[in-house]
Amino acid sequence: MFRKLRTLLSCLLAVLTMKIWADTGELNLLIIMTDEYNFRTLGCYRDLLNEEQAYLWGMGVAVETPHIDSLAKEGAMCSSFYGTTPL
């Protein structure tokens, strides 16, 4: 009986909390985590490097990533990130 009551109260608290946060108009947090590329692959990180390092393989080899670049300019970028799973 106590377990059901505790579960019900927890769900009710979660719903009320979500409703309060929805009314404040705060922005959501979006984390885009990708794999299998290096620092030069995305334009937003390539812009942080000097030209010699950014275009190591040549100017024509770079892939443009305008949508990810615009998200990076409007938000935040991480240059160090730790994963919780072993590689």
N, CA, C and O atoms as a GROMACS GRO file, in nm:
protein
  348
    1MET      N    1   0.082  -0.120   0.000
    1MET     CA    2   0.000   0.000   0.000
    1MET      C    3   0.087   0.126   0.000
    1MET      O    4   0.063   0.220  -0.076
    2PHE      N    5   0.188   0.126   0.087
    2PHE     CA    6   0.276   0.243   0.096
    2PHE      C    7   0.352   0.262  -0.035
    2PHE      O    8   0.378   0.376  -0.076
    3ARG      N    9   0.389   0.153  -0.099
    3ARG     CA   10   0.464   0.161  -0.225
    3ARG      C   11   0.379   0.226  -0.335
    3ARG      O   12   0.429   0.309  -0.411
    4LYS      N   13   0.252   0.189  -0.343
    4LYS     CA   14   0.163   0.248  -0.443
    4LYS      C   15   0.141   0.396  -0.417
    4LYS      O   16   0.139   0.476  -0.511
    5LEU      N   17   0.125   0.432  -0.291
    5LEU     CA   18   0.106   0.572  -0.256
    5LEU      C   19   0.231   0.654  -0.288
    5LEU      O   20   0.221   0.765  -0.340
    6ARG      N   21   0.347   0.598  -0.258
    6ARG     CA   22   0.473   0.667  -0.287
    6ARG      C   23   0.491   0.685  -0.437
    6ARG      O   24   0.535   0.791  -0.482
    7THR      N   25   0.458   0.583  -0.516
    7THR     CA   26   0.467   0.592  -0.661
    7THR      C   27   0.371   0.698  -0.715
    7THR      O   28   0.408   0.777  -0.802
    8LEU      N   29   0.249   0.699  -0.664
    8LEU     CA   30   0.150   0.797  -0.708
    8LEU      C   31   0.195   0.939  -0.674
    8LEU      O   32   0.183   1.029  -0.758
    9LEU      N   33   0.245   0.960  -0.554
    9LEU     CA   34   0.293   1.093  -0.515
    9LEU      C   35   0.414   1.136  -0.598
    9LEU      O   36   0.426   1.254  -0.632
   10SER      N   37   0.502   1.043  -0.629
   10SER     CA   38   0.618   1.075  -0.713
   10SER      C   39   0.576   1.118  -0.852
   10SER      O   40   0.628   1.215  -0.907
   11CYS      N   41   0.481   1.046  -0.910
   11CYS     CA   42   0.431   1.081  -1.044
   11CYS      C   43   0.361   1.216  -1.041
   11CYS      O   44   0.378   1.297  -1.133
   12LEU      N   45   0.282   1.241  -0.938
   12LEU     CA   46   0.212   1.368  -0.926
   12LEU      C   47   0.311   1.484  -0.913
   12LEU      O   48   0.294   1.588  -0.975
   13LEU      N   49   0.414   1.465  -0.833
   13LEU     CA   50   0.518   1.567  -0.817
   13LEU      C   51   0.590   1.593  -0.949
   13LEU      O   52   0.620   1.708  -0.983
   14ALA      N   53   0.619   1.487  -1.023
   14ALA     CA   54   0.687   1.503  -1.152
   14ALA      C   55   0.600   1.581  -1.251
   14ALA      O   56   0.651   1.668  -1.322
   15VAL      N   57   0.471   1.551  -1.256
   15VAL     CA   58   0.380   1.622  -1.347
   15VAL      C   59   0.368   1.768  -1.308
   15VAL      O   60   0.370   1.856  -1.394
   16LEU      N   61   0.355   1.796  -1.179
   16LEU     CA   62   0.345   1.935  -1.134
   16LEU      C   63   0.472   2.013  -1.162
   16LEU      O   64   0.467   2.130  -1.201
   17THR      N   65   0.586   1.949  -1.144
   17THR     CA   66   0.714   2.013  -1.172
   17THR      C   67   0.727   2.045  -1.320
   17THR      O   68   0.772   2.154  -1.356
   18MET      N   69   0.688   1.952  -1.406
   18MET     CA   70   0.694   1.977  -1.550
   18MET      C   71   0.601   2.092  -1.588
   18MET      O   72   0.637   2.173  -1.674
   19LYS      N   73   0.485   2.101  -1.527
   19LYS     CA   74   0.391   2.208  -1.556
   19LYS      C   75   0.449   2.343  -1.516
   19LYS      O   76   0.436   2.441  -1.590
   20ILE      N   77   0.513   2.350  -1.401
   20ILE     CA   78   0.574   2.475  -1.354
   20ILE      C   79   0.685   2.518  -1.450
   20ILE      O   80   0.693   2.635  -1.487
   21TRP      N   81   0.771   2.424  -1.490
   21TRP     CA   82   0.880   2.457  -1.582
   21TRP      C   83   0.827   2.499  -1.718
   21TRP      O   84   0.886   2.586  -1.783
   22ALA      N   85   0.718   2.440  -1.762
   22ALA     CA   86   0.661   2.475  -1.892
   22ALA      C   87   0.606   2.617  -1.891
   22ALA      O   88   0.613   2.687  -1.992
   23ASP      N   89   0.553   2.661  -1.778
   23ASP     CA   90   0.497   2.795  -1.768
   23ASP      C   91   0.603   2.905  -1.761
   23ASP      O   92   0.574   3.020  -1.793
   24THR      N   93   0.725   2.871  -1.721
   24THR     CA   94   0.828   2.974  -1.707
   24THR      C   95   0.886   3.015  -1.842
   24THR      O   96   0.946   3.122  -1.851
   25GLY      N   97   0.870   2.936  -1.945
   25GLY     CA   98   0.921   2.971  -2.077
   25GLY      C   99   1.071   2.954  -2.091
   25GLY      O  100   1.131   3.012  -2.181
   26GLU      N  101   1.132   2.877  -2.004
   26GLU     CA  102   1.276   2.855  -2.014
   26GLU      C  103   1.308   2.769  -2.136
   26GLU      O  104   1.225   2.692  -2.183
   27LEU      N  105   1.429   2.785  -2.185
   27LEU     CA  106   1.471   2.710  -2.303
   27LEU      C  107   1.506   2.567  -2.267
   27LEU      O  108   1.542   2.537  -2.153
   28ASN      N  109   1.495   2.481  -2.363
   28ASN     CA  110   1.533   2.341  -2.345
   28ASN      C  111   1.682   2.324  -2.368
   28ASN      O  112   1.746   2.406  -2.432
   29LEU      N  113   1.735   2.216  -2.316
   29LEU     CA  114   1.876   2.181  -2.334
   29LEU      C  115   1.884   2.072  -2.440
   29LEU      O  116   1.819   1.968  -2.427
   30LEU      N  117   1.964   2.095  -2.542
   30LEU     CA  118   1.982   1.999  -2.650
   30LEU      C  119   2.129   1.965  -2.659
   30LEU      O  120   2.212   2.053  -2.682
   31ILE      N  121   2.162   1.839  -2.642
   31ILE     CA  122   2.301   1.793  -2.655
   31ILE      C  123   2.308   1.704  -2.778
   31ILE      O  124   2.241   1.602  -2.786
   32ILE      N  125   2.391   1.744  -2.874
   32ILE     CA  126   2.414   1.664  -2.993
   32ILE      C  127   2.551   1.602  -2.978
   32ILE      O  128   2.652   1.672  -2.980
   33MET      N  129   2.554   1.472  -2.962
   33MET     CA  130   2.680   1.402  -2.945
   33MET      C  131   2.698   1.307  -3.064
   33MET      O  132   2.620   1.215  -3.083
   34THR      N  133   2.801   1.331  -3.141
   34THR     CA  134   2.827   1.248  -3.258
   34THR      C  135   2.958   1.173  -3.240
   34THR      O  136   3.031   1.195  -3.143
   35ASP      N  137   2.985   1.085  -3.332
   35ASP     CA  138   3.101   0.998  -3.319
   35ASP      C  139   3.170   0.985  -3.454
   35ASP      O  140   3.114   1.019  -3.558
   36GLU      N  141   3.290   0.937  -3.451
   36GLU     CA  142   3.366   0.904  -3.571
   36GLU      C  143   3.405   1.025  -3.656
   36GLU      O  144   3.393   1.021  -3.779
   37TYR      N  145   3.451   1.129  -3.594
   37TYR     CA  146   3.510   1.240  -3.668
   37TYR      C  147   3.616   1.305  -3.581
   37TYR      O  148   3.624   1.279  -3.461
   38ASN      N  149   3.697   1.388  -3.642
   38ASN     CA  150   3.798   1.459  -3.564
   38ASN      C  151   3.762   1.606  -3.553
   38ASN      O  152   3.654   1.648  -3.597
   39PHE      N  153   3.849   1.684  -3.493
   39PHE     CA  154   3.823   1.825  -3.464
   39PHE      C  155   3.804   1.909  -3.589
   39PHE      O  156   3.740   2.014  -3.583
   40ARG      N  157   3.857   1.867  -3.701
   40ARG     CA  158   3.849   1.944  -3.826
   40ARG      C  159   3.720   1.919  -3.905
   40ARG      O  160   3.692   1.993  -3.999
   41THR      N  161   3.643   1.820  -3.869
   41THR     CA  162   3.529   1.780  -3.951
   41THR      C  163   3.416   1.883  -3.950
   41THR      O  164   3.363   1.915  -4.056
   42LEU      N  165   3.379   1.934  -3.834
   42LEU     CA  166   3.270   2.031  -3.825
   42LEU      C  167   3.325   2.172  -3.842
   42LEU      O  168   3.430   2.206  -3.788
   43GLY      N  169   3.252   2.254  -3.917
   43GLY     CA  170   3.298   2.390  -3.944
   43GLY      C  171   3.313   2.475  -3.819
   43GLY      O  172   3.402   2.559  -3.812
   44CYS      N  173   3.225   2.454  -3.720
   44CYS     CA  174   3.233   2.536  -3.599
   44CYS      C  175   3.363   2.512  -3.523
   44CYS      O  176   3.416   2.604  -3.462
   45TYR      N  177   3.415   2.390  -3.525
   45TYR     CA  178   3.543   2.362  -3.461
   45TYR      C  179   3.660   2.399  -3.553
   45TYR      O  180   3.766   2.441  -3.506
   46ARG      N  181   3.639   2.383  -3.683
   46ARG     CA  182   3.743   2.417  -3.779
   46ARG      C  183   3.774   2.567  -3.774
   46ARG      O  184   3.887   2.608  -3.798
   47ASP      N  185   3.673   2.648  -3.743
   47ASP     CA  186   3.693   2.793  -3.732
   47ASP      C  187   3.784   2.830  -3.616
   47ASP      O  188   3.843   2.938  -3.616
   48LEU      N  189   3.798   2.742  -3.517
   48LEU     CA  190   3.884   2.769  -3.402
   48LEU      C  191   4.031   2.744  -3.432
   48LEU      O  192   4.118   2.788  -3.357
   49LEU      N  193   4.059   2.673  -3.541
   49LEU     CA  194   4.197   2.638  -3.576
   49LEU      C  195   4.255   2.740  -3.674
   49LEU      O  196   4.181   2.812  -3.742
   50ASN      N  197   4.387   2.746  -3.681
   50ASN     CA  198   4.446   2.830  -3.786
   50ASN      C  199   4.429   2.758  -3.920
   50ASN      O  200   4.398   2.639  -3.923
   51GLU      N  201   4.449   2.829  -4.030
   51GLU     CA  202   4.418   2.775  -4.162
   51GLU      C  203   4.501   2.652  -4.196
   51GLU      O  204   4.451   2.560  -4.260
   52GLU      N  205   4.625   2.648  -4.152
   52GLU     CA  206   4.711   2.534  -4.181
   52GLU      C  207   4.659   2.407  -4.112
   52GLU      O  208   4.662   2.299  -4.172
   53GLN      N  209   4.612   2.420  -3.990
   53GLN     CA  210   4.560   2.304  -3.917
   53GLN      C  211   4.418   2.269  -3.962
   53GLN      O  212   4.383   2.152  -3.970
   54ALA      N  213   4.338   2.370  -3.992
   54ALA     CA  214   4.198   2.347  -4.028
   54ALA      C  215   4.184   2.274  -4.161
   54ALA      O  216   4.096   2.190  -4.176
   55TYR      N  217   4.270   2.306  -4.256
   55TYR     CA  218   4.261   2.245  -4.389
   55TYR      C  219   4.383   2.160  -4.415
   55TYR      O  220   4.452   2.176  -4.516
   56LEU      N  221   4.410   2.069  -4.324
   56LEU     CA  222   4.526   1.982  -4.332
   56LEU      C  223   4.525   1.897  -4.459
   56LEU      O  224   4.630   1.872  -4.518
   57TRP      N  225   4.407   1.854  -4.501
   57TRP     CA  226   4.397   1.768  -4.619
   57TRP      C  227   4.367   1.846  -4.746
   57TRP      O  228   4.349   1.786  -4.852
   58GLY      N  229   4.361   1.978  -4.738
   58GLY     CA  230   4.333   2.062  -4.854
   58GLY      C  231   4.199   2.132  -4.841
   58GLY      O  232   4.112   2.088  -4.766
   59MET      N  233   4.182   2.241  -4.914
   59MET     CA  234   4.060   2.321  -4.905
   59MET      C  235   3.938   2.248  -4.960
   59MET      O  236   3.827   2.265  -4.908
   60GLY      N  237   3.955   2.167  -5.063
   60GLY     CA  238   3.842   2.099  -5.125
   60GLY      C  239   3.791   1.979  -5.048
   60GLY      O  240   3.686   1.925  -5.081
   61VAL      N  241   3.863   1.936  -4.947
   61VAL     CA  242   3.827   1.816  -4.873
   61VAL      C  243   3.730   1.848  -4.759
   61VAL      O  244   3.660   1.759  -4.712
   62ALA      N  245   3.725   1.972  -4.714
   62ALA     CA  246   3.641   2.010  -4.600
   62ALA      C  247   3.493   2.002  -4.636
   62ALA      O  248   3.452   2.047  -4.743
   63VAL      N  249   3.415   1.944  -4.548
   63VAL     CA  250   3.270   1.934  -4.565
   63VAL      C  251   3.205   2.049  -4.489
   63VAL      O  252   3.238   2.072  -4.372
   64GLU      N  253   3.115   2.120  -4.553
   64GLU     CA  254   3.046   2.231  -4.488
   64GLU      C  255   2.930   2.177  -4.404
   64GLU      O  256   2.856   2.090  -4.449
   65THR      N  257   2.916   2.228  -4.284
   65THR     CA  258   2.810   2.185  -4.193
   65THR      C  259   2.734   2.309  -4.143
   65THR      O  260   2.747   2.346  -4.027
   66PRO      N  261   2.655   2.374  -4.230
   66PRO     CA  262   2.594   2.503  -4.193
   66PRO      C  263   2.493   2.494  -4.079
   66PRO      O  264   2.485   2.587  -3.998
   67HIS      N  265   2.416   2.388  -4.071
   67HIS     CA  266   2.314   2.379  -3.966
   67HIS      C  267   2.377   2.356  -3.829
   67HIS      O  268   2.336   2.418  -3.731
   68ILE      N  269   2.474   2.269  -3.823
   68ILE     CA  270   2.544   2.247  -3.696
   68ILE      C  271   2.622   2.372  -3.657
   68ILE      O  272   2.630   2.406  -3.539
   69ASP      N  273   2.680   2.440  -3.755
   69ASP     CA  274   2.753   2.564  -3.727
   69ASP      C  275   2.660   2.672  -3.670
   69ASP      O  276   2.698   2.744  -3.577
   70SER      N  277   2.539   2.683  -3.724
   70SER     CA  278   2.446   2.784  -3.672
   70SER      C  279   2.400   2.749  -3.531
   70SER      O  280   2.383   2.839  -3.448
   71LEU      N  281   2.380   2.620  -3.502
   71LEU     CA  282   2.347   2.580  -3.365
   71LEU      C  283   2.460   2.614  -3.270
   71LEU      O  284   2.436   2.657  -3.157
   72ALA      N  285   2.584   2.596  -3.314
   72ALA     CA  286   2.700   2.627  -3.230
   72ALA      C  287   2.713   2.777  -3.206
   72ALA      O  288   2.750   2.819  -3.096
   73LYS      N  289   2.682   2.858  -3.307
   73LYS     CA  290   2.692   3.003  -3.290
   73LYS      C  291   2.584   3.058  -3.197
   73LYS      O  292   2.608   3.153  -3.123
   74GLU      N  293   2.466   2.998  -3.200
   74GLU     CA  294   2.355   3.045  -3.117
   74GLU      C  295   2.359   2.986  -2.977
   74GLU      O  296   2.293   3.037  -2.886
   75GLY      N  297   2.435   2.880  -2.958
   75GLY     CA  298   2.438   2.813  -2.828
   75GLY      C  299   2.577   2.807  -2.771
   75GLY      O  300   2.648   2.907  -2.766
   76ALA      N  301   2.616   2.690  -2.727
   76ALA     CA  302   2.748   2.669  -2.666
   76ALA      C  303   2.814   2.548  -2.730
   76ALA      O  304   2.746   2.457  -2.779
   77MET      N  305   2.946   2.547  -2.728
   77MET     CA  306   3.022   2.434  -2.781
   77MET      C  307   3.111   2.379  -2.670
   77MET      O  308   3.159   2.454  -2.586
   78CYS      N  309   3.131   2.250  -2.672
   78CYS     CA  310   3.221   2.186  -2.575
   78CYS      C  311   3.347   2.142  -2.648
   78CYS      O  312   3.341   2.079  -2.754
   79SER      N  313   3.460   2.176  -2.592
   79SER     CA  314   3.586   2.130  -2.651
   79SER      C  315   3.643   2.011  -2.574
   79SER      O  316   3.736   1.946  -2.621
   80SER      N  317   3.588   1.982  -2.458
   80SER     CA  318   3.626   1.864  -2.380
   80SER      C  319   3.498   1.797  -2.332
   80SER      O  320   3.408   1.862  -2.280
   81PHE      N  321   3.492   1.668  -2.351
   81PHE     CA  322   3.371   1.595  -2.314
   81PHE      C  323   3.412   1.457  -2.268
   81PHE      O  324   3.496   1.393  -2.331
   82TYR      N  325   3.355   1.411  -2.161
   82TYR     CA  326   3.388   1.280  -2.106
   82TYR      C  327   3.268   1.188  -2.119
   82TYR      O  328   3.156   1.225  -2.081
   83GLY      N  329   3.290   1.070  -2.172
   83GLY     CA  330   3.185   0.971  -2.182
   83GLY      C  331   3.187   0.877  -2.063
   83GLY      O  332   3.290   0.859  -1.998
   84THR      N  333   3.074   0.817  -2.035
   84THR     CA  334   3.065   0.727  -1.921
   84THR      C  335   3.089   0.582  -1.959
   84THR      O  336   3.090   0.494  -1.872
   85THR      N  337   3.108   0.555  -2.086
   85THR     CA  338   3.132   0.419  -2.130
   85THR      C  339   3.274   0.407  -2.184
   85THR      O  340   3.326   0.502  -2.242
   86PRO      N  341   3.336   0.292  -2.165
   86PRO     CA  342   3.472   0.275  -2.216
   86PRO      C  343   3.473   0.263  -2.368
   86PRO      O  344   3.377   0.216  -2.428
   87LEU      N  345   3.581   0.305  -2.427
   87LEU     CA  346   3.596   0.294  -2.573
   87LEU      C  347   3.672   0.169  -2.608
   87LEU      O  348   3.694   0.142  -2.726
   0.00000   0.00000   0.00000
